[in-house]
Amino acid sequence: MSMNWRNISLFALVALLIIGTGMFQSWNLALAILNMGLVSAIMALGVNMQWGYAGLFNVGIMGFIALGGLGVVVTSMPPVSAAWSAAGRELVASLLLGLAVIILAVFSYKRMSPGKLRTLVLIGILVVGFFAYRAVFDPAVQKIEAINPAATGYLGGLGLPVLLAWPVGGALAAVAAWAIGKTALGLRSDYLAIATLGISEILVAMLKNEDWLARGVKNVNGLPRPVPYEISLQQRDSFVAWAQNWGADPVTASSIVVKLGYAGLFLVVLLILIAASEAALRSPWGRMMRAIRDNEVAAEAMGKDVTRRHLQVFVLGSAVVGLAGAMMTTLDGQLTPASYQPLRYTFLVWVMVIVGGSGNNWGAVLGGFVIWFFWVQVEPMGQALMGFITLGMEDGSALKAHLLDSAAHMRLLTMGLIMLLVLRFSPRGLIPEK
Amino acid sequence: MDVINAIVALLNFVIIPATAYGSQLALGALGVTLIYGILRFSNFAHGDTMAFGTMATILITWGLQSMGISFGVLPTALLALPFGIAITALLVLGTDKIVYGYYRRVKAKPIVLVMASIGVMFVLNGVVRLIIGPGDQRFADGERFIINARAFREWSGLEEGLAFKTTQGITIVTAAIVVAALFWFLNRTRTGKSMRAYSDNEDLALLSGINPERVVMITWIIVAALATIAGVLYGLDKSFKPFTYFQLLLPIFASAIVGGLGSPLGAIAGGFVIAFSEVFVTYAWKKVVTYLAPESLEPSGLLQLLGTDYKFAVSFAILVIVLLFRPTGLFKGKSV
């Protein structure tokens, strides 16, 4: 980005907003906003790769975020050895069987000549394969879920350090994106949108229902953390002395230090990603991507393999989103599949990209921070507004109670308004593409 | 006797619910497909337009109920429906004037209109939740059943009962009437013909003196009516919850695309294809098979292909299959 004063002052403004939150509300809240802002910025970067570089309309961001969260569970939770010994082998066998069926189906479809026979064989393979898979899969799942369902009831993870889970989350998302892209990318843009919307709902439904994988709606709590626990800091004498030296309450200080630890880790990831994506955008590859986006036909005539490039950038962008999803789950310390909602995770990230400036990495990052800040702060603002509106009403009136209750829904309304206003009056976003 | 029992069970748990659901999806998909055909973008706000229309209808239903007006054996919501449609029509005309009209004038790319519709979706979502709250609302009244399960059992002497809810009956009948009226309008009236002409070839239509603004306006009004009717029927049949309506977007889009975007006939076919396959795949077939199979072969499991939570997977799988093998849908749709 040309480091011009306008952009620097925009970022400074965001910093000021967060610092203001710290001074007038609490530093805990300010740091919480900063942390999720960093995660949101990375999500927006990923989406910006797909939309801004290549013009791919992906409405399945929620699914990739959820897959990133799954990555944390399967990497960092300790394995449940009882479950593995009960039916681990059978479960893996059934999954391999399912994979084999799909490969066989694709293979037979590609190798046989078109005709009724091919269709029949394809359907035959899929139907027989499905029932064979279920016959092995169902009993294995029952055995696994029967083992101490209140605490585990799933296979557990690999017990590796949680930082490793971030790239694993990205990789999971990348694999899913490859499979989706392979089928849907050759199609028209709005079909891709619907396809990704569908797949994200399916991924979340899977997380909710496949208890053997990540306990479903029973949630996985107590994920390992890359930073120390507040309580262990408070028990350390040196920390308490250090905090009192600063004139701070050890409890508050410990939670602030922990949050700062997360912020540091996230900032490192964000800086690496933004450096890499800026370099990529300026490289011949970046020029090619923009050329494809601006005129597919011309790019194709120049010998560029448009579908292949699209697949590449789709996988890359989704991997970044998955990485951010893994980071978010680590920050939360738990995986709660029921909390994945498309408005919050898919469409809000879209608002970030549009508002920030599609096609510009810094814009996407800025959008991530700004929108996340307002997403958090609109609620108290809405409360204040409703309090003001209802000031003249008598206490206990149904309308007053209703208005005060529904202040929480001001968020969606505000996000929609912001998006519409930006689209209308500044369609290229806060920091436009050069 | 067992065969008849099996047929009754099939009717009760599969055919009737799927037909009702299919009618609701078809009406929703008709709205999506009309917008796609005339205004040339995929309207992501459609689910929330349905929610808004239903909300307006519910509020008026409550008003009517509090005044003591009812519709006899039929739900009061049917009386409120025309008012709900009028309010929703005003709303969508308003959004068109404020939001979409501008992008049409500057001839923005379709994807920009899709983005704008996402903004409208957010706003409508917020408005609906602000007014009626995010919770479940039931507003069906009147007679609950056309055919009652117990009465049917006593009448027929069968083991299996057949229940036919009033709301299901109303859904199917209303959908049939609305679809007939829509097709009559599109094929027989001057305005309908001008809409089809505009959809087929915009430039040619403009040259022959069709007023585009009028076409767009009428399209929005029809879409508002379709969305409200679909939403109210769905709400009567199940219940009204803003988030469910937002989620309906996926099966509705799947129906429209499977049938061929821009083709009204396709939207109806797509709606039924999606609804029937969803119900078929997520229904536990144990009951039906128990009646048909000899005792020795009685199934031990539920015989459910997929859990009900995976119903999205079904719409999605059909969507992918159709797109891979017939990219323009079952009935040749258009592609921008």
Chai-1 contact restraints between the chains, C-beta under 6 A:
chainA,res_idxA,chainB,res_idxB,connection_type,confidence,min_distance_angstrom,max_distance_angstrom,comment,restraint_id
A,T183,B,V320,contact,1.0,0.0,6.0,A-B,restraint_1
A,L187,B,L323,contact,1.0,0.0,6.0,A-B,restraint_2
A,R188,B,S335,contact,1.0,0.0,6.0,A-B,restraint_3
A,D190,B,S42,contact,1.0,0.0,6.0,A-B,restraint_4
A,Y191,B,L323,contact,1.0,0.0,6.0,A-B,restraint_5
A,I194,B,F253,contact,1.0,0.0,6.0,A-B,restraint_6
A,L197,B,L250,contact,1.0,0.0,6.0,A-B,restraint_7
A,G198,B,L250,contact,1.0,0.0,6.0,A-B,restraint_8
A,G198,B,F316,contact,1.0,0.0,6.0,A-B,restraint_9
A,E201,B,F312,contact,1.0,0.0,6.0,A-B,restraint_10
A,I202,B,F312,contact,1.0,0.0,6.0,A-B,restraint_11
A,I202,B,A313,contact,1.0,0.0,6.0,A-B,restraint_12
A,A205,B,D309,contact,1.0,0.0,6.0,A-B,restraint_13
A,A205,B,Y310,contact,1.0,0.0,6.0,A-B,restraint_14
A,N209,B,G307,contact,1.0,0.0,6.0,A-B,restraint_15
A,N209,B,D309,contact,1.0,0.0,6.0,A-B,restraint_16
A,F347,B,I118,contact,1.0,0.0,6.0,A-B,restraint_17
A,S406,B,L130,contact,1.0,0.0,6.0,A-B,restraint_18
A,H409,B,G126,contact,1.0,0.0,6.0,A-B,restraint_19
A,H409,B,R129,contact,1.0,0.0,6.0,A-B,restraint_20
A,H409,B,L130,contact,1.0,0.0,6.0,A-B,restraint_21
A,L412,B,F122,contact,1.0,0.0,6.0,A-B,restraint_22
A,L412,B,N125,contact,1.0,0.0,6.0,A-B,restraint_23
A,L412,B,G126,contact,1.0,0.0,6.0,A-B,restraint_24
A,L413,B,V123,contact,1.0,0.0,6.0,A-B,restraint_25
A,L413,B,G126,contact,1.0,0.0,6.0,A-B,restraint_26
A,M415,B,F122,contact,1.0,0.0,6.0,A-B,restraint_27
A,G416,B,G119,contact,1.0,0.0,6.0,A-B,restraint_28
A,G416,B,F122,contact,1.0,0.0,6.0,A-B,restraint_29
A,G416,B,V123,contact,1.0,0.0,6.0,A-B,restraint_30
A,M419,B,G119,contact,1.0,0.0,6.0,A-B,restraint_31
A,L420,B,G119,contact,1.0,0.0,6.0,A-B,restraint_32
A,L423,B,M115,contact,1.0,0.0,6.0,A-B,restraint_33
A,L423,B,A116,contact,1.0,0.0,6.0,A-B,restraint_34
